[in-house]
Amino acid sequence: MTRLICALGQASIASKSDGANLIDLIKIISIESFFIILTVSLFMSAVFVGLFIWGASSGQWDDSKTPAHRLLWESEDESIQ
């Protein structure tokens, strides 16, 4: 973040005809924002993977209704056997 503040200060001091400082400023901002977005996305994906593992191990997706419905929709041929 200090590099960004220094780059902003240097860009404001530079003359308007010097476009190199502006390009350097854009590069610094885009690289820093990339690392922020990367960190946030990795954290969010870790949270979602953790929630998925918790849900799968605690039986959140166990099917408790299908066996009861299967009894109602069972055909007579299958019930004789």
N, CA and C atoms as a LAMMPS dump frame, in Angstrom:
ITEM: TIMESTEP
0
ITEM: NUMBER OF ATOMS
243
ITEM: BOX BOUNDS ff ff ff
-5.0000000000000000e+02 5.0000000000000000e+02
-5.0000000000000000e+02 5.0000000000000000e+02
-5.0000000000000000e+02 5.0000000000000000e+02
ITEM: ATOMS id mol type element x y z
1 1 1 N 0.82 -1.185 0
2 1 2 C 0 0 0
3 1 3 C 0.865 1.252 0
4 2 1 N 2.038 1.166 0.648
5 2 2 C 2.912 2.337 0.656
6 2 3 C 3.467 2.605 -0.736
7 3 1 N 3.66 1.539 -1.521
8 3 2 C 4.131 1.749 -2.89
9 3 3 C 3.09 2.501 -3.696
10 4 1 N 1.818 2.202 -3.437
11 4 2 C 0.747 2.879 -4.151
12 4 3 C 0.71 4.35 -3.78
13 5 1 N 0.866 4.67 -2.5
14 5 2 C 0.854 6.07 -2.069
15 5 3 C 2.046 6.806 -2.658
16 6 1 N 3.206 6.165 -2.645
17 6 2 C 4.39 6.795 -3.247
18 6 3 C 4.181 6.997 -4.744
19 7 1 N 3.588 6.023 -5.407
20 7 2 C 3.36 6.139 -6.847
21 7 3 C 2.354 7.243 -7.133
22 8 1 N 1.351 7.378 -6.291
23 8 2 C 0.382 8.46 -6.482
24 8 3 C 1.046 9.814 -6.299
25 9 1 N 1.929 9.916 -5.324
26 9 2 C 2.646 11.169 -5.107
27 9 3 C 3.569 11.491 -6.264
28 10 1 N 4.243 10.497 -6.785
29 10 2 C 5.133 10.719 -7.911
30 10 3 C 4.355 11.075 -9.165
31 11 1 N 3.19 10.476 -9.342
32 11 2 C 2.398 10.771 -10.526
33 11 3 C 1.856 12.182 -10.478
34 12 1 N 1.539 12.673 -9.287
35 12 2 C 1.019 14.034 -9.206
36 12 3 C 2.13 15.055 -9.382
37 13 1 N 3.364 14.705 -9.017
38 13 2 C 4.492 15.618 -9.189
39 13 3 C 4.936 15.668 -10.646
40 14 1 N 4.814 14.55 -11.349
41 14 2 C 5.28 14.483 -12.741
42 14 3 C 4.49 15.448 -13.62
43 15 1 N 5.147 15.861 -14.673
44 15 2 C 4.475 16.77 -15.592
45 15 3 C 3.446 16.014 -16.43
46 16 1 N 2.494 16.732 -17.005
47 16 2 C 1.437 16.096 -17.769
48 16 3 C 1.954 15.494 -19.07
49 17 1 N 3.066 15.96 -19.565
50 17 2 C 3.608 15.424 -20.81
51 17 3 C 4.314 14.091 -20.603
52 18 1 N 4.626 13.765 -19.375
53 18 2 C 5.323 12.513 -19.088
54 18 3 C 4.288 11.421 -18.825
55 19 1 N 4.018 10.574 -19.819
56 19 2 C 3.021 9.523 -19.691
57 19 3 C 3.565 8.251 -19.069
58 20 1 N 4.894 8.151 -18.924
59 20 2 C 5.499 6.94 -18.377
60 20 3 C 5.106 6.738 -16.917
61 21 1 N 5.047 7.814 -16.155
62 21 2 C 4.678 7.686 -14.744
63 21 3 C 3.229 7.238 -14.592
64 22 1 N 2.374 7.704 -15.472
65 22 2 C 0.979 7.296 -15.417
66 22 3 C 0.84 5.809 -15.743
67 23 1 N 1.595 5.344 -16.712
68 23 2 C 1.565 3.916 -17.056
69 23 3 C 2.11 3.09 -15.901
70 24 1 N 3.172 3.557 -15.255
71 24 2 C 3.714 2.854 -14.089
72 24 3 C 2.699 2.828 -12.954
73 25 1 N 1.986 3.913 -12.772
74 25 2 C 0.964 3.971 -11.733
75 25 3 C -0.147 2.972 -12.01
76 26 1 N -0.578 2.877 -13.25
77 26 2 C -1.631 1.926 -13.614
78 26 3 C -1.146 0.498 -13.402
79 27 1 N 0.106 0.213 -13.729
80 27 2 C 0.649 -1.129 -13.519
81 27 3 C 0.682 -1.48 -12.043
82 28 1 N 1.091 -0.538 -11.196
83 28 2 C 1.174 -0.796 -9.758
84 28 3 C -0.216 -1.03 -9.191
85 29 1 N -1.177 -0.219 -9.589
86 29 2 C -2.537 -0.37 -9.087
87 29 3 C -3.126 -1.698 -9.544
88 30 1 N -2.911 -2.078 -10.799
89 30 2 C -3.493 -3.324 -11.292
90 30 3 C -2.847 -4.539 -10.634
91 31 1 N -1.552 -4.494 -10.364
92 31 2 C -0.883 -5.616 -9.714
93 31 3 C -1.354 -5.745 -8.268
94 32 1 N -1.464 -4.615 -7.555
95 32 2 C -1.922 -4.674 -6.174
96 32 3 C -3.374 -5.126 -6.092
97 33 1 N -4.206 -4.658 -7.005
98 33 2 C -5.603 -5.093 -6.978
99 33 3 C -5.708 -6.572 -7.343
100 34 1 N -4.831 -7.058 -8.21
101 34 2 C -4.81 -8.488 -8.544
102 34 3 C -4.519 -9.322 -7.307
103 35 1 N -3.547 -8.916 -6.504
104 35 2 C -3.209 -9.672 -5.305
105 35 3 C -4.327 -9.604 -4.271
106 36 1 N -5.01 -8.489 -4.182
107 36 2 C -6.142 -8.388 -3.262
108 36 3 C -7.264 -9.314 -3.712
109 37 1 N -7.59 -9.285 -4.998
110 37 2 C -8.65 -10.142 -5.526
111 37 3 C -8.268 -11.614 -5.385
112 38 1 N -7.018 -11.949 -5.636
113 38 2 C -6.553 -13.326 -5.49
114 38 3 C -6.684 -13.804 -4.051
115 39 1 N -6.306 -12.972 -3.101
116 39 2 C -6.4 -13.336 -1.693
117 39 3 C -7.852 -13.541 -1.271
118 40 1 N -8.722 -12.64 -1.677
119 40 2 C -10.142 -12.75 -1.323
120 40 3 C -10.754 -13.995 -1.952
121 41 1 N -10.434 -14.262 -3.204
122 41 2 C -11.022 -15.427 -3.874
123 41 3 C -10.512 -16.738 -3.275
124 42 1 N -9.258 -16.806 -2.901
125 42 2 C -8.739 -18.018 -2.256
126 42 3 C -9.391 -18.23 -0.894
127 43 1 N -9.606 -17.154 -0.149
128 43 2 C -10.268 -17.261 1.143
129 43 3 C -11.709 -17.741 0.971
130 44 1 N -12.414 -17.162 0.009
131 44 2 C -13.808 -17.558 -0.218
132 44 3 C -13.91 -19.009 -0.682
133 45 1 N -13.006 -19.436 -1.553
134 45 2 C -13.049 -20.825 -2.016
135 45 3 C -12.736 -21.789 -0.874
136 46 1 N -11.834 -21.417 0.023
137 46 2 C -11.542 -22.264 1.183
138 46 3 C -12.767 -22.373 2.093
139 47 1 N -13.486 -21.272 2.255
140 47 2 C -14.704 -21.304 3.07
141 47 3 C -15.748 -22.216 2.435
142 48 1 N -15.949 -22.11 1.125
143 48 2 C -16.946 -22.948 0.453
144 48 3 C -16.557 -24.425 0.463
145 49 1 N -15.282 -24.724 0.306
146 49 2 C -14.837 -26.12 0.382
147 49 3 C -15.054 -26.652 1.798
148 50 1 N -14.747 -25.837 2.79
149 50 2 C -14.983 -26.242 4.176
150 50 3 C -16.454 -26.485 4.464
151 51 1 N -17.322 -25.612 3.952
152 51 2 C -18.76 -25.813 4.14
153 51 3 C -19.254 -27.06 3.423
154 52 1 N -18.721 -27.334 2.241
155 52 2 C -19.107 -28.548 1.517
156 52 3 C -18.695 -29.799 2.28
157 53 1 N -17.47 -29.811 2.787
158 53 2 C -16.993 -30.973 3.544
159 53 3 C -17.816 -31.152 4.81
160 54 1 N -18.128 -30.049 5.497
161 54 2 C -18.96 -30.132 6.693
162 54 3 C -20.348 -30.684 6.345
163 55 1 N -20.942 -30.189 5.27
164 55 2 C -22.275 -30.646 4.883
165 55 3 C -22.3 -32.106 4.483
166 56 1 N -21.275 -32.538 3.777
167 56 2 C -21.221 -33.935 3.34
168 56 3 C -20.982 -34.871 4.512
169 57 1 N -20.161 -34.469 5.469
170 57 2 C -19.867 -35.357 6.597
171 57 3 C -20.97 -35.355 7.642
172 58 1 N -21.775 -34.299 7.703
173 58 2 C -22.833 -34.262 8.717
174 58 3 C -24.172 -34.762 8.189
175 59 1 N -24.225 -35.216 6.948
176 59 2 C -25.438 -35.808 6.408
177 59 3 C -26.476 -34.808 5.94
178 60 1 N -26.051 -33.642 5.524
179 60 2 C -26.991 -32.629 5.07
180 60 3 C -27.708 -33.036 3.793
181 61 1 N -27.082 -33.891 2.987
182 61 2 C -27.68 -34.267 1.714
183 61 3 C -28.197 -35.698 1.718
184 62 1 N -28.422 -36.253 2.896
185 62 2 C -29.02 -37.586 2.966
186 62 3 C -30.462 -37.504 2.491
187 63 1 N -30.851 -38.494 1.722
188 63 2 C -32.198 -38.498 1.152
189 63 3 C -33.115 -39.278 2.074
190 64 1 N -33.959 -38.577 2.821
191 64 2 C -34.851 -39.249 3.756
192 64 3 C -36.271 -39.391 3.209
193 65 1 N -36.607 -38.712 2.111
194 65 2 C -37.967 -38.765 1.579
195 65 3 C -38.16 -39.849 0.52
196 66 1 N -37.157 -40.179 -0.229
197 66 2 C -37.32 -41.13 -1.327
198 66 3 C -37.757 -42.515 -0.861
199 67 1 N -37.209 -43.091 0.204
200 67 2 C -37.706 -44.413 0.609
201 67 3 C -39.206 -44.419 0.926
202 68 1 N -39.715 -43.359 1.521
203 68 2 C -41.151 -43.303 1.819
204 68 3 C -41.967 -43.166 0.541
205 69 1 N -41.524 -42.405 -0.398
206 69 2 C -42.242 -42.243 -1.67
207 69 3 C -42.144 -43.512 -2.519
208 70 1 N -41.064 -44.226 -2.403
209 70 2 C -40.884 -45.45 -3.177
210 70 3 C -41.938 -46.485 -2.789
211 71 1 N -42.307 -46.513 -1.519
212 71 2 C -43.336 -47.434 -1.069
213 71 3 C -44.681 -47.103 -1.702
214 72 1 N -44.984 -45.815 -1.854
215 72 2 C -46.26 -45.411 -2.448
216 72 3 C -46.322 -45.683 -3.939
217 73 1 N -45.229 -45.559 -4.635
218 73 2 C -45.222 -45.699 -6.089
219 73 3 C -44.746 -47.069 -6.552
220 74 1 N -44.668 -48.012 -5.663
221 74 2 C -44.204 -49.342 -6.013
222 74 3 C -45.305 -50.066 -6.796
223 75 1 N -44.92 -50.733 -7.85
224 75 2 C -45.919 -51.459 -8.652
225 75 3 C -46.273 -52.783 -7.986
226 76 1 N -47.378 -53.383 -8.375
227 76 2 C -47.833 -54.626 -7.757
228 76 3 C -46.905 -55.783 -8.084
229 77 1 N -46.307 -55.762 -9.28
230 77 2 C -45.411 -56.852 -9.671
231 77 3 C -44.19 -56.902 -8.76
232 78 1 N -43.699 -55.792 -8.367
233 78 2 C -42.524 -55.76 -7.513
234 78 3 C -42.861 -56.14 -6.081
235 79 1 N -44.077 -55.847 -5.627
236 79 2 C -44.443 -56.142 -4.246
237 79 3 C -44.693 -57.637 -4.025
238 80 1 N -45.031 -58.397 -5.073
239 80 2 C -45.288 -59.827 -4.954
240 80 3 C -43.997 -60.587 -4.698
241 81 1 N -42.932 -60.145 -5.284
242 81 2 C -41.657 -60.857 -5.145
243 81 3 C -41.151 -60.687 -3.796
